[in-house]
Amino acid sequence: MRKDNPMAQMGKYLGLAFLIPSSALVGYVVGYLLDKSFHKTFFTMIFLLLGIAAGMIELVRELMQDDGGKR
């Protein structure tokens, strides 16, 4: 992606804005379906937290890549 294209940058950062909520939703749905199939109540919370963690990890990776890996 070219750094001087503001529309491409805006699209990338808008996509990052939906990263954590979408990964949390996927984790919640997977946990909910596992709860229903195994008749348990803890899978939803576990997979929701895993989804949030996965979204945050991917967000940090994208931002580090965008920053060039500098600290």
C-alpha positions in Angstrom: 0.0 0.0 0.0 1.3 3.4 -0.8 1.8 5.7 2.2 0.8 8.9 0.4 -2.7 7.6 -0.6 -5.0 9.0 2.2 -8.1 7.0 1.0 -6.1 3.7 1.3 -4.9 4.7 4.8 -8.4 5.6 5.8 -9.7 2.3 4.6 -7.0 0.4 6.5 -7.7 2.2 9.7 -11.5 1.8 9.4 -10.9 -1.9 9.0 -8.8 -1.9 12.1 -11.7 -0.2 14.0 -13.9 -3.3 13.3 -11.2 -5.8 14.1 -11.7 -6.2 17.9 -15.6 -6.2 17.8 -15.7 -8.7 15.0 -13.3 -11.1 16.6 -15.1 -10.8 19.9 -18.4 -11.6 18.1 -16.9 -14.6 16.4 -15.5 -15.8 19.7 -18.9 -15.3 21.4 -20.8 -17.2 18.6 -18.4 -20.1 18.7 -18.6 -20.3 22.5 -22.4 -20.0 22.4 -22.7 -22.8 19.9 -20.4 -25.0 22.0 -22.4 -24.2 25.1 -25.6 -25.3 23.4 -24.1 -28.5 22.0 -22.4 -29.6 25.2 -25.0 -28.2 27.6 -22.4 -26.2 29.6 -22.2 -22.5 30.5 -18.6 -21.5 30.4 -17.6 -21.9 26.8 -19.1 -18.5 25.8 -17.0 -16.6 28.3 -13.8 -18.5 27.4 -14.2 -18.0 23.6 -15.3 -14.4 24.0 -12.1 -13.6 25.9 -10.0 -15.6 23.3 -11.7 -13.6 20.5 -10.9 -10.3 22.2 -7.3 -11.4 22.8 -6.9 -12.5 19.2 -8.3 -9.2 18.0 -5.9 -7.2 20.1 -2.9 -9.3 19.0 -3.8 -8.7 15.4 -4.3 -5.0 16.0 -0.9 -4.7 17.6 0.7 -6.7 14.7 -0.9 -4.4 12.1 0.1 -1.2 13.9 3.7 -2.5 14.4 3.9 -3.3 10.7 2.6 0.1 9.9 5.1 1.7 12.2 7.9 -0.4 10.6 8.5 -2.4 13.7 10.0 0.5 15.6 9.4 1.1 19.3 
